[in-house]
Amino acid sequence: MIAQLVVDAQVLKNIIQDPRFYKLLPCLVNASERLRAVPATKGGCGRCQKRRLAAENPVLTDVRNCIMRLDEAGRNEFKRLLNTQRVVITAGQHGALASVAF
């Protein structure tokens, strides 16, 4: 079991694609469809990469907020699915960073 897991963009993308989380977080079904709609880029210039990241960012922010709104039982189930004792999520809210650990 992992002692602490910091949920970053790559972890969120893995969660979105894992159907085990769909029952716990129904927002993931919509997020999965929205993430698939973002055009994939292979390498390319920095401008192309920035466009892709800018298109992914609202989707990942919605998923972060959905996770942060889980109740105590949901948070325990989320930790069990991730096989970790502690989860840390950082998200921007109203121009400031908010960090939640549970």
N, C-alpha and C positions, 0 to 999 in steps of 0.2 A: 504494500500500500504506500502511495506517495504521501509525504508529510504535507506539502503545500503545492498547489498548482495555480499559477498565474494564467488566467484565461486571456490569451491574446488573439489576434486575428486568425492565425492558423488553427488554433484550438477551436475557435468558433466555427470555422469552415468545416472542420471534422465533425463537430457536434451537429451542424446543419445536415450533413450527409448521413448521419447515423440514425436509423429508424427507431432505435431503442428510446431515444429522447422525445419522439413525436407525441407520445401519450402524456408525458410530463409537461411538455412545452408545445401546445398546438400552434403557436406562432411560427414554428419551424417549417411547417408545410408551405406556408406562404413565402417564407424566407428562402427556402430551397428553390422555389420557382423563380423568385426575383433574382437570385444569385446566378441561376442558369441563364437568365436573360442578359447578363453582363457579357459583352463580347470578350472572348479570351484573346490574350496577346502572347506571342512567343518572342521574348526578348524585345526587340524594337527599341525605339528611342525613349528617352525619359518622358517626353510629352505623352506618348501612348500609354506608358505605364501609369502616369499620373491620372490620365482619364479613366483607366480601368479601376484604379484605387478609389478615385472620387465616386465612381458608380457603385462600388462595393460598400463604401463607408456607411451610407444610410441603412443598408440591409443589416450590416453587422451591429450598428448602433441600436437598431430595433431589437435584435436578438439579445444584446447585452441588457437592455432595459427590461426585456421579458424575464430574463434570468434574475435580475435584481429584484423583481416584484414577487418572486416566489415566497410562499409562506414557509414556516419552519419545517413542516413535513416535506414539502417540495424540495427545500434546500438539502435536507438529509438524503432524499432519494437521488437528487442531482449528484451529491458527493459520492453516493454508493455507485452510481453508474460510471462516474469518472475514476473510481477506485482511489480516492484521496481523502485525507482527513480535513483539509482546509482548502477553500477556494478563495481567490482574490480576483475581483473584477474591477477594472477602472474604466469609467465612461465619462465623456464630456456631457455636462448638463448646463444649459444656459450660460455657456462661455466659461464654465469652471469645471475642473476635473473632480469627479466624485469617485471614491474608492470604497468598495464594499467587500468585506471579508466575512466568511461564515464557515 
